[in-house]
Amino acid sequence: EIQTFFAEIRRVHGQKPDFAVGTGGTFDTLNFIQKSILPNPKDGILSLEDLKLLGLALAGTTTRQRQENWDLKPDRADVILIAVRMIEFILDKTQTNIIKIPGVGLKEGLIWSLR
């Protein structure tokens, strides 16, 4: 199934995407965390290289440390590293090196569309 998904992305897009868009709590959390880990964080933008650095930093911490270091809720602190690994995998498979994090999600988009 996942191979079919990536094949469809390549077929529809015709080339590798210029960037990915990450919305929701996980991406917002990664955008927040990067500011205390990366040497030159770019608000709202994560490169694949930056994401790998975040993964290394997070892998060196316990769930409790993630809660304390970045004020994460328990249900976010225990899944954030898994999310990083999944995002890395998707970026790798789509040959995408940049994620743009606009800080808004589906519900904000729906509200915007109703105005």
ROBAKE-103755 format. One record per residue (C-alpha): x, y, z. Coordinates in steps of 0.2 Angstrom, whole numbers. Layout:
% residues N
<sevex><px>X</px><py>Y</py><pz>Z</pz></sevex>
...
//
This chain:
% residues 115
<sevex><px>0</px><py>0</py><pz>0</pz></sevex>
<sevex><px>13</px><py>13</py><pz>5</pz></sevex>
<sevex><px>23</px><py>10</py><pz>-12</pz></sevex>
<sevex><px>7</px><py>13</py><pz>-21</pz></sevex>
<sevex><px>5</px><py>29</py><pz>-11</pz></sevex>
<sevex><px>22</px><py>35</py><pz>-16</pz></sevex>
<sevex><px>20</px><py>30</py><pz>-34</pz></sevex>
<sevex><px>4</px><py>40</py><pz>-35</pz></sevex>
<sevex><px>13</px><py>55</py><pz>-28</pz></sevex>
<sevex><px>26</px><py>54</py><pz>-42</pz></sevex>
<sevex><px>13</px><py>51</py><pz>-55</pz></sevex>
<sevex><px>2</px><py>65</py><pz>-51</pz></sevex>
<sevex><px>16</px><py>77</py><pz>-47</pz></sevex>
<sevex><px>27</px><py>72</py><pz>-62</pz></sevex>
<sevex><px>43</px><py>76</py><pz>-52</pz></sevex>
<sevex><px>49</px><py>77</py><pz>-34</pz></sevex>
<sevex><px>39</px><py>90</py><pz>-24</pz></sevex>
<sevex><px>48</px><py>107</py><pz>-20</pz></sevex>
<sevex><px>42</px><py>105</py><pz>-2</pz></sevex>
<sevex><px>30</px><py>97</py><pz>10</pz></sevex>
<sevex><px>18</px><py>106</py><pz>21</pz></sevex>
<sevex><px>16</px><py>101</py><pz>39</pz></sevex>
<sevex><px>1</px><py>106</py><pz>49</pz></sevex>
<sevex><px>-5</px><py>101</py><pz>66</pz></sevex>
<sevex><px>2</px><py>99</py><pz>84</pz></sevex>
<sevex><px>16</px><py>87</py><pz>79</pz></sevex>
<sevex><px>23</px><py>100</py><pz>66</pz></sevex>
<sevex><px>20</px><py>115</py><pz>78</pz></sevex>
<sevex><px>29</px><py>106</py><pz>92</pz></sevex>
<sevex><px>44</px><py>102</py><pz>80</pz></sevex>
<sevex><px>44</px><py>120</py><pz>75</pz></sevex>
<sevex><px>45</px><py>125</py><pz>93</pz></sevex>
<sevex><px>58</px><py>113</py><pz>98</pz></sevex>
<sevex><px>70</px><py>117</py><pz>84</pz></sevex>
<sevex><px>72</px><py>134</py><pz>92</pz></sevex>
<sevex><px>81</px><py>127</py><pz>107</pz></sevex>
<sevex><px>91</px><py>113</py><pz>98</pz></sevex>
<sevex><px>96</px><py>119</py><pz>81</pz></sevex>
<sevex><px>111</px><py>132</py><pz>79</pz></sevex>
<sevex><px>101</px><py>142</py><pz>66</pz></sevex>
<sevex><px>83</px><py>138</py><pz>67</pz></sevex>
<sevex><px>71</px><py>145</py><pz>53</pz></sevex>
<sevex><px>54</px><py>148</py><pz>60</pz></sevex>
<sevex><px>41</px><py>139</py><pz>50</pz></sevex>
<sevex><px>54</px><py>129</py><pz>40</pz></sevex>
<sevex><px>63</px><py>112</py><pz>43</pz></sevex>
<sevex><px>75</px><py>104</py><pz>32</pz></sevex>
<sevex><px>77</px><py>85</py><pz>31</pz></sevex>
<sevex><px>94</px><py>88</py><pz>39</pz></sevex>
<sevex><px>87</px><py>99</py><pz>53</pz></sevex>
<sevex><px>74</px><py>85</py><pz>56</pz></sevex>
<sevex><px>87</px><py>72</py><pz>58</pz></sevex>
<sevex><px>96</px><py>83</py><pz>70</pz></sevex>
<sevex><px>80</px><py>85</py><pz>80</pz></sevex>
<sevex><px>78</px><py>66</py><pz>80</pz></sevex>
<sevex><px>95</px><py>63</py><pz>87</pz></sevex>
<sevex><px>92</px><py>76</py><pz>101</pz></sevex>
<sevex><px>75</px><py>68</py><pz>105</pz></sevex>
<sevex><px>82</px><py>51</py><pz>104</pz></sevex>
<sevex><px>94</px><py>56</py><pz>118</pz></sevex>
<sevex><px>80</px><py>60</py><pz>130</pz></sevex>
<sevex><px>67</px><py>51</py><pz>140</pz></sevex>
<sevex><px>48</px><py>55</py><pz>139</pz></sevex>
<sevex><px>50</px><py>64</py><pz>155</pz></sevex>
<sevex><px>64</px><py>75</py><pz>150</pz></sevex>
<sevex><px>55</px><py>80</py><pz>134</pz></sevex>
<sevex><px>40</px><py>85</py><pz>145</pz></sevex>
<sevex><px>52</px><py>95</py><pz>156</pz></sevex>
<sevex><px>64</px><py>102</py><pz>143</pz></sevex>
<sevex><px>50</px><py>108</py><pz>130</pz></sevex>
<sevex><px>35</px><py>108</py><pz>141</pz></sevex>
<sevex><px>27</px><py>94</py><pz>131</pz></sevex>
<sevex><px>11</px><py>86</py><pz>136</pz></sevex>
<sevex><px>13</px><py>67</py><pz>140</pz></sevex>
<sevex><px>4</px><py>61</py><pz>125</pz></sevex>
<sevex><px>15</px><py>72</py><pz>114</pz></sevex>
<sevex><px>31</px><py>68</py><pz>123</pz></sevex>
<sevex><px>30</px><py>50</py><pz>120</pz></sevex>
<sevex><px>26</px><py>50</py><pz>102</pz></sevex>
<sevex><px>36</px><py>65</py><pz>95</pz></sevex>
<sevex><px>52</px><py>54</py><pz>91</pz></sevex>
<sevex><px>41</px><py>41</py><pz>82</pz></sevex>
<sevex><px>33</px><py>56</py><pz>72</pz></sevex>
<sevex><px>50</px><py>62</py><pz>67</pz></sevex>
<sevex><px>55</px><py>45</py><pz>61</pz></sevex>
<sevex><px>39</px><py>44</py><pz>51</pz></sevex>
<sevex><px>41</px><py>61</py><pz>43</pz></sevex>
<sevex><px>60</px><py>57</py><pz>39</pz></sevex>
<sevex><px>54</px><py>42</py><pz>30</pz></sevex>
<sevex><px>40</px><py>51</py><pz>20</pz></sevex>
<sevex><px>52</px><py>65</py><pz>15</pz></sevex>
<sevex><px>65</px><py>52</py><pz>10</pz></sevex>
<sevex><px>53</px><py>42</py><pz>-1</pz></sevex>
<sevex><px>46</px><py>58</py><pz>-9</pz></sevex>
<sevex><px>63</px><py>65</py><pz>-11</pz></sevex>
<sevex><px>58</px><py>81</py><pz>-3</pz></sevex>
<sevex><px>70</px><py>91</py><pz>8</pz></sevex>
<sevex><px>60</px><py>105</py><pz>15</pz></sevex>
<sevex><px>44</px><py>106</py><pz>26</pz></sevex>
<sevex><px>35</px><py>122</py><pz>28</pz></sevex>
<sevex><px>25</px><py>123</py><pz>44</pz></sevex>
<sevex><px>12</px><py>137</py><pz>43</pz></sevex>
<sevex><px>6</px><py>136</py><pz>61</pz></sevex>
<sevex><px>-12</px><py>133</py><pz>55</pz></sevex>
<sevex><px>-22</px><py>117</py><pz>53</pz></sevex>
<sevex><px>-37</px><py>111</py><pz>45</pz></sevex>
<sevex><px>-49</px><py>119</py><pz>57</pz></sevex>
<sevex><px>-42</px><py>136</py><pz>54</pz></sevex>
<sevex><px>-43</px><py>133</py><pz>35</pz></sevex>
<sevex><px>-61</px><py>128</py><pz>37</pz></sevex>
<sevex><px>-65</px><py>144</py><pz>47</pz></sevex>
<sevex><px>-56</px><py>155</py><pz>35</pz></sevex>
<sevex><px>-66</px><py>147</py><pz>20</pz></sevex>
<sevex><px>-82</px><py>152</py><pz>29</pz></sevex>
<sevex><px>-79</px><py>170</py><pz>30</pz></sevex>
//
